[in-house]
Amino acid sequence: MSGKVDFDEHTENYNKLLRESVGFFSENDAYFARYKVELVHKAIPAPPARILEYGCGIGRNIPFLKQYFPDAVIEGSDVSPASLDMARQEHPDNTFFLEDGSYEGEGYDLIFVASVYHHIPPSERQATTNSLAKRLKPGGSVYVFEHNPYNPVTRRIVNNCIYDADAVLLKPAELKSLIRKADLDLTALAYCLFIPPKLSALIWMEKHLGWLPLGGQYWVCATRPG
């Protein structure tokens, strides 16, 4: 594995790098953000009052979290100060804070984590999961989206992406183990991102393919016991 990626170095051209990496799947780099937030919106049983996006980066998912959960208080955290500065500029009505693993504020009903875990060193993943679990309100849920290591196209994208130079992909079994050890209840696990939007006539098939380990990513939902 290469050295730790400094995301401050890629803040200004993050969207450009993303388009170059996944342009074959969708020319619209906002597609992936909308897709994931919409999936959570459909899956979550009740509208959340407080949301945290853990690893929010420059805030690409924030507009869609605001769109689908308009009544929620939405906050974001990240380890990159430069990314947070950009997120604050783009979304001045939202609160963003530098992530250090600790949190003393009010709990969250929903924690949204999109393509973050593969950047966390394996030795630190359990501590991260434990921290997220403690931030949830009783009955609150964390939704985690990750690259599918079983998908050869996904592996190729990761191997050729500058800001994934430190990536260590994790299998669903590892994520399930992290969740279990954090005393959370696993309530859902499915694969996603099968059909590119250019084949929009087939998008309806996505909801029937969650069991198939060939999607570009997978997601899990874990809930803190009430």
VEXSE-561448 format. One record per atom (N, C-alpha, C): x, y, z negated; residue in one letter. Coordinates in pm, whole numbers, padded with zeros to 5 digits, always signed. Example, Ala and Ser with C-alpha at 12.3 -4.5 7.8 and 13.67 -1.06 7.14 Angstrom:
# residues 2
+01319-00569-00780a
+01230-00450-00780a
+01320-00330-00780a
+01285-00225-00708s
+01367-00106-00714s
+01290+00003-00787s
***
This chain:
# residues 226
+00085-00120+00000m
+00000+00000+00000m
+00087+00124+00000m
+00050+00226+00073s
+00125+00351+00077s
+00102+00428-00051s
+00178+00540-00065g
+00163+00622-00183g
+00026+00685-00191g
-00006+00738-00309k
-00136+00798-00334k
-00161+00915-00240k
-00277+00917-00178v
-00313+01025-00087v
-00345+01151-00165v
-00292+01263-00119d
-00323+01393-00177d
-00434+01455-00093d
-00557+01450-00145f
-00671+01497-00066f
-00669+01648-00047f
-00594+01721-00131d
-00582+01864-00111d
-00521+01894+00026d
-00435+01803+00075e
-00369+01824+00203e
-00464+01808+00321e
-00576+01739+00300h
-00668+01708+00412h
-00801+01782+00401h
-00811+01873+00305t
-00938+01941+00282t
-00985+02017+00406t
-00896+02092+00468e
-00934+02179+00580e
-00976+02100+00703e
-00917+01983+00724n
-00947+01907+00846n
-01016+01775+00817n
-01080+01763+00700y
-01144+01637+00663y
-01251+01596+00764y
-01337+01688+00801n
-01445+01655+00894n
-01389+01614+01030n
-01285+01681+01075k
-01223+01646+01203k
-01167+01504+01198k
-01099+01471+01090l
-01043+01336+01075l
-01154+01232+01071l
-01264+01266+01004l
-01376+01173+00998l
-01435+01148+01136l
-01453+01253+01213r
-01508+01238+01348r
-01416+01152+01434r
-01287+01172+01422e
-01193+01093+01500e
-01195+00946+01461e
-01220+00919+01331s
-01216+00781+01282s
-01340+00702+01320s
-01457+00767+01314v
-01583+00692+01330v
-01667+00742+01447v
-01604+00820+01536g
-01679+00877+01647g
-01743+00774+01738g
-01684+00655+01746f
-01742+00551+01832f
-01878+00506+01780f
-01902+00518+01648f
-02028+00475+01588f
-02131+00586+01595f
-02087+00708+01563s
-02178+00823+01569s
-02097+00949+01592s
-02135+01027+01693e
-02067+01154+01720e
-02106+01259+01617e
-02214+01235+01545n
-02261+01327+01442n
-02205+01282+01307n
-02105+01355+01255d
-02040+01309+01133d
-02128+01324+01010d
-02242+01394+01023a
-02336+01405+00912a
-02427+01282+00903a
-02423+01199+01007y
-02511+01082+01011y
-02490+00993+00889y
-02365+00969+00852f
-02335+00877+00744f
-02382+00932+00609f
-02367+01062+00590a
-02412+01123+00466a
-02564+01112+00452a
-02635+01149+00557r
-02781+01141+00554r
-02827+00997+00534r
-02765+00905+00605y
-02802+00764+00599y
-02798+00712+00455y
-02691+00740+00384k
-02674+00686+00250k
-02771+00750+00150k
-02785+00882+00159v
-02876+00948+00067v
-03020+00906+00093v
-03055+00891+00218e
-03191+00846+00253e
-03215+00705+00200e
-03114+00620+00209l
-03126+00483+00156l
-03154+00486+00007l
-03079+00569-00067v
-03101+00580-00211v
-03240+00634-00240v
-03282+00733-00163h
-03415+00792-00183h
-03525+00687-00169h
-03507+00597-00074k
-03606+00492-00053k
-03600+00385-00162k
-03480+00362-00217a
-03461+00252-00311a
-03490+00289-00456a
-03467+00414-00493i
-03478+00451-00634i
-03625+00453-00676i
-03656+00400-00794p
-03797+00386-00832p
-03866+00515-00874p
-03790+00615-00919a
-03851+00740-00964a
-03758+00856-00932a
-03813+00974-00905p
-03727+01089-00873p
-03635+01123-00991p
-03505+01135-00967p
-03412+01167-01076p
-03415+01316-01110p
-03400+01346-01239a
-03397+01487-01282a
-03255+01543-01276a
-03157+01456-01301r
-03017+01500-01299r
-02933+01402-01216r
-02855+01457-01122i
-02775+01376-01030i
-02629+01420-01037i
-02540+01322-01038l
-02397+01349-01023l
-02348+01278-00898l
-02280+01353-00810e
-02204+01285-00706e
-02060+01275-00754e
-02018+01154-00784y
-01883+01127-00831y
-01791+01110-00710y
-01687+01194-00702g
-01602+01192-00584g
-01668+01265-00469g
-01715+01386-00495c
-01796+01459-00396c
-01714+01518-00283c
-01581+01526-00299g
-01499+01585-00195g
-01539+01728-00164g
-01552+01761-00036i
-01586+01896+00005i
-01737+01921+00002i
-01814+01823-00043g
-01958+01841-00061g
-02043+01804+00059g
-01995+01712+00142r
-02069+01676+00263r
-02204+01611+00233r
-02217+01544+00119n
-02343+01478+00086n
-02441+01568+00012n
-02392+01678-00041i
-02475+01765-00125i
-02599+01816-00052i
-02591+01864+00074p
-02713+01913+00140p
-02823+01808+00148p
-02785+01682+00165f
-02886+01578+00178f
-02940+01536+00042f
-02857+01539-00061l
-02907+01516-00196l
-03009+01624-00232l
-02981+01749-00193k
-03074+01859-00220k
-03202+01843-00140k
-03189+01793-00016q
-03307+01775+00070q
-03399+01666+00017q
-03340+01553-00021y
-03423+01439-00062y
-03463+01444-00210y
-03390+01521-00290f
-03422+01534-00432f
-03427+01682-00469f
-03524+01756-00412p
-03526+01902-00426p
-03547+01953-00568p
-03603+01871-00655d
-03631+01917-00792d
-03521+01878-00891d
-03417+01813-00843a
-03312+01764-00933a
-03201+01868-00953a
-03139+01862-01070v
-03014+01934-01095v
-02902+01847-01037v
-02824+01902-00946i
-02722+01823-00875i
-02584+01879-00904i
-02495+01793-00954e
-02358+01832-00983e
-02263+01742-00904e
-02139+01789-00887g
-02040+01710-00817g
-01907+01715-00890g
-01831+01606-00880s
-01699+01602-00942s
-01600+01540-00844s
-01474+01578-00859d
-01370+01524-00771d
-01234+01548-00835d
-01133+01475-00786v
-00996+01492-00837v
-00918+01596-00756v
-00976+01646-00648s
-00908+01741-00560s
-00956+01883-00584s
-00874+01969-00645p
-00916+02108-00667p
-00948+02182-00537p
-00871+02158-00431a
-00896+02226-00304a
-01032+02185-00246a
-01065+02057-00257s
-01195+02010-00208s
-01308+02075-00286s
-01291+02085-00418l
-01394+02146-00502l
-01411+02294-00469l
-01302+02362-00439d
-01313+02503-00401d
-01399+02518-00276d
-01380+02430-00180m
-01461+02436-00058m
-01606+02401-00087m
-01627+02301-00173a
-01764+02263-00209a
-01836+02379-00277a
-01767+02450-00363r
-01829+02564-00432r
-01863+02675-00334r
-01777+02697-00236q
-01804+02800-00136q
-01927+02766-00052q
-01940+02639-00017e
-02051+02596+00068e
-02181+02582-00010e
-02170+02552-00140h
-02290+02525-00221h
-02280+02599-00354h
-02290+02731-00351p
-02272+02812-00472p
-02379+02789-00579p
-02491+02729-00543d
-02598+02707-00641d
-02578+02578-00720d
-02478+02499-00683n
-02453+02373-00752n
-02329+02383-00840n
-02323+02295-00940t
-02210+02292-01031t
-02112+02183-00990t
-01983+02218-00986f
-01878+02122-00952f
-01769+02129-01059f
-01711+02013-01092f
-01605+02013-01192f
-01496+01913-01157f
-01376+01943-01206l
-01260+01860-01179l
-01271+01732-01260l
-01253+01620-01193e
-01273+01489-01256e
-01146+01445-01330e
-01162+01414-01460d
-01050+01361-01538d
-01087+01235-01613d
-01204+01180-01583g
-01246+01055-01647g
-01328+01072-01772g
-01333+01195-01826s
-01410+01218-01949s
-01534+01302-01916s
-01635+01292-02000y
-01756+01370-01981y
-01832+01379-02112y
-01867+01501-02151e
-01936+01522-02278e
-02074+01584-02261e
-02117+01603-02138g
-02244+01672-02114g
-02364+01581-02121g
-02476+01634-02073e
-02602+01558-02069e
-02590+01445-01967e
-02658+01334-01998g
-02651+01219-01910g
-02724+01239-01778g
-02698+01149-01684y
-02756+01158-01550y
-02856+01044-01527y
-02957+01074-01446d
-03052+00971-01403d
-02998+00895-01283d
-02914+00961-01204l
-02856+00901-01082l
-02712+00947-01066l
-02623+00852-01046i
-02486+00882-01007i
-02463+00822-00869i
-02422+00905-00777f
-02404+00868-00637f
-02254+00861-00608f
-02206+00746-00561v
-02063+00724-00538v
-02045+00668-00398v
-01994+00748-00306a
-01986+00706-00166a
-01840+00697-00120a
-01796+00576-00093s
-01662+00551-00038s
-01552+00611-00124s
-01558+00582-00253v
-01461+00633-00349v
-01376+00522-00408v
-01438+00409-00437y
-01368+00305-00514y
-01243+00253-00445y
-01241+00250-00312h
-01123+00196-00246h
-01002+00288-00259h
-01023+00412-00306h
-00912+00502-00334h
-00864+00491-00479h
-00941+00426-00563i
-00905+00411-00704i
-00812+00290-00718i
-00694+00305-00777p
-00607+00189-00796p
-00682+00077-00867p
-00665-00046-00823p
-00738-00158-00885p
-00726-00162-01037p
-00612-00125-01090s
-00592-00129-01235s
-00675-00025-01309s
-00728+00075-01237e
-00805+00182-01300e
-00955+00171-01275e
-00996+00073-01196r
-01137+00065-01155r
-01230+00031-01270r
-01187-00053-01362q
-01276-00085-01473q
-01298+00036-01563q
-01192+00111-01590a
-01207+00231-01672a
-01300+00332-01605a
-01289+00343-01473t
-01378+00434-01399t
-01523+00388-01412t
-01546+00260-01395t
-01683+00207-01403t
-01739+00225-01544t
-01656+00203-01644n
-01700+00224-01782n
-01738+00370-01806n
-01660+00461-01749s
-01689+00603-01764s
-01821+00640-01698s
-01846+00588-01580l
-01972+00615-01512l
-02089+00560-01591l
-02073+00441-01647a
-02180+00380-01725a
-02217+00467-01845a
-02118+00526-01909k
-02143+00609-02027k
-02214+00739-01991k
-02200+00783-01868r
-02263+00908-01826r
-02410+00891-01788r
-02453+00769-01769l
-02592+00744-01733l
-02684+00756-01854l
-02801+00809-01829k
-02906+00802-01930k
-02956+00657-01938k
-03012+00615-02050p
-03075+00482-02052p
-03179+00471-01941p
-03169+00369-01860g
-03257+00354-01746g
-03206+00421-01620g
-03097+00498-01632g
-03038+00564-01517g
-02960+00465-01431g
-02938+00502-01305s
-02874+00410-01210s
-02756+00474-01140s
-02658+00392-01107v
-02546+00433-01023v
-02555+00356-00891v
-02545+00429-00781y
-02544+00369-00648y
-02404+00385-00590y
-02342+00275-00555v
-02205+00276-00505v
-02204+00221-00362v
-02147+00300-00270f
-02129+00257-00131f
-01981+00233-00108f
-01950+00120-00044e
-01810+00088-00018e
-01793+00026+00121e
-01671+00040+00173h
-01637-00024+00300h
-01644-00176+00285h
-01694-00239+00387n
-01708-00385+00386n
-01578-00450+00436n
-01502-00515+00349p
-01374-00576+00393p
-01392-00695+00486p
-01515-00747+00496y
-01541-00859+00586y
-01559-00814+00731y
-01574-00683+00752n
-01600-00630+00885n
-01467-00589+00949n
-01426-00654+01059p
-01295-00624+01120p
-01285-00483+01175p
-01397-00426+01221v
-01395-00289+01272v
-01370-00192+01158v
-01434-00216+01044t
-01412-00133+00927t
-01266-00138+00884t
-01209-00255+00881r
-01068-00268+00842r
-00977-00192+00938r
-01009-00197+01067r
-00928-00125+01165r
-00936+00025+01143r
-01057+00075+01116i
-01076+00218+01091i
-00994+00261+00970i
-01003+00185+00862v
-00931+00219+00740v
-00780+00217+00763v
-00733+00119+00836n
-00589+00105+00859n
-00532+00219+00944n
-00618+00285+01020n
-00571+00391+01109n
-00611+00531+01065n
-00668+00543+00947c
-00715+00673+00898c
-00613+00731+00801c
-00573+00855+00822i
-00470+00919+00740i
-00511+00923+00594i
-00637+00964+00567y
-00675+00980+00426y
-00717+00847+00362y
-00702+00737+00435d
-00722+00605+00375d
-00589+00532+00359d
-00478+00606+00363a
-00346+00543+00357a
-00324+00468+00226a
-00393+00508+00119d
-00378+00440-00010d
-00491+00341-00037d
-00577+00317+00062a
-00698+00238+00039a
-00668+00092+00009a
-00738+00040-00090v
-00739-00104-00120v
-00885-00144-00124v
-00931-00206-00017l
-01072-00242-00008l
-01108-00345-00114l
-01231-00336-00163l
-01276-00432-00264l
-01397-00508-00214l
-01399-00636-00244k
-01511-00720-00206k
-01628-00696-00301k
-01750-00727-00256p
-01865-00712-00344p
-01850-00786-00476p
-01783-00900-00474a
-01766-00977-00597a
-01688-00899-00702a
-01586-00823-00656e
-01510-00741-00751e
-01596-00631-00810e
-01674-00564-00724l
-01759-00456-00773l
-01864-00510-00869l
-01919-00626-00840k
-02015-00689-00931k
-01952-00718-01066k
-01827-00764-01067s
-01758-00793-01191s
-01734-00665-01271s
-01695-00557-01205l
-01673-00429-01273l
-01802-00382-01339l
-01912-00398-01269i
-02043-00355-01320i
-02082-00438-01442i
-02065-00567-01431r
-02102-00655-01542r
-02020-00624-01668r
-01891-00600-01652k
-01804-00572-01766k
-01830-00435-01826k
-01897-00347-01751a
-01935-00215-01803a
-02072-00219-01870a
-02127-00339-01886d
-02258-00358-01952d
-02372-00292-01876d
-02361-00291-01744l
-02469-00244-01659l
-02539-00364-01596l
-02666-00344-01562d
-02743-00449-01495d
-02738-00428-01344d
-02691-00527-01271l
-02691-00519-01125l
-02834-00541-01076l
-02889-00443-01006t
-03028-00452-00962t
-03042-00466-00811t
-02934-00438-00736a
-02941-00455-00589a
-02801-00462-00532a
-02788-00539-00424l
-02664-00545-00346l
-02703-00579-00203l
-02658-00498-00109a
-02693-00522+00031a
-02588-00461+00123a
-02582-00513+00245y
-02493-00459+00347y
-02570-00358+00432y
-02497-00265+00492c
-02564-00159+00568c
-02474-00110+00681c
-02524-00014+00758l
-02455+00043+00874l
-02422-00064+00977l
-02528-00123+01030f
-02516-00222+01137f
-02533-00159+01275f
-02632-00069+01287i
-02676-00020+01417i
-02634+00125+01436i
-02555+00157+01539p
-02519+00297+01564p
-02641+00375+01611p
-02647+00505+01578p
-02764+00585+01616p
-02787+00594+01765p
-02683+00571+01847k
-02703+00572+01992k
-02794+00458+02037k
-02811+00357+01950l
-02905+00248+01976l
-03027+00265+01886l
-03084+00385+01888s
-03191+00422+01796s
-03312+00329+01804s
-03335+00269+01919a
-03450+00180+01934a
-03437+00056+01846a
-03314+00028+01799l
-03291-00091+01717l
-03271-00059+01570l
-03280+00069+01533i
-03253+00109+01395i
-03345+00037+01297i
-03466+00005+01341w
-03562-00061+01252w
-03508-00194+01199w
-03410-00251+01267m
-03357-00380+01226m
-03271-00370+01099m
-03220-00249+01070e
-03130-00230+00956e
-03188-00287+00826e
-03316-00258+00801k
-03376-00298+00674k
-03390-00448+00660k
-03374-00521+00770h
-03387-00666+00765h
-03252-00738+00763h
-03143-00661+00767l
-03010-00721+00780l
-02925-00709+00655l
-02982-00659+00547g
-02904-00634+00427g
-02834-00755+00370g
-02884-00872+00399w
-02825-00996+00348w
-02701-01039+00426w
-02683-00982+00545l
-02579-01028+00637l
-02448-00953+00612l
-02340-01023+00576p
-02214-00955+00538p
-02133-00906+00657p
-02200-00841+00753l
-02133-00791+00872l
-02149-00641+00889l
-02222-00576+00801g
-02240-00431+00812g
-02108-00359+00789g
-02102-00234+00836g
-01981-00156+00818g
-01952-00127+00672g
-02057-00118+00591q
-02041-00094+00448q
-02139-00182+00371q
-02125-00179+00238y
-02224-00241+00151y
-02252-00145+00037y
-02361-00169-00032w
-02396-00083-00145w
-02452-00167-00259w
-02432-00116-00379v
-02489-00181-00497v
-02561-00075-00581v
-02658-00120-00654c
-02725-00038-00754c
-02711-00106-00888c
-02667-00033-00988a
-02655-00086-01123a
-02723+00011-01219a
-02792-00045-01318t
-02872+00036-01410t
-02826+00016-01554t
-02827+00126-01627r
-02796+00118-01769r
-02921+00072-01844r
-02911-00035-01921p
-03029-00084-01994p
-03091+00026-02079p
-03224+00028-02082g
-03295+00130-02158g
-03310+00092-02304g
***
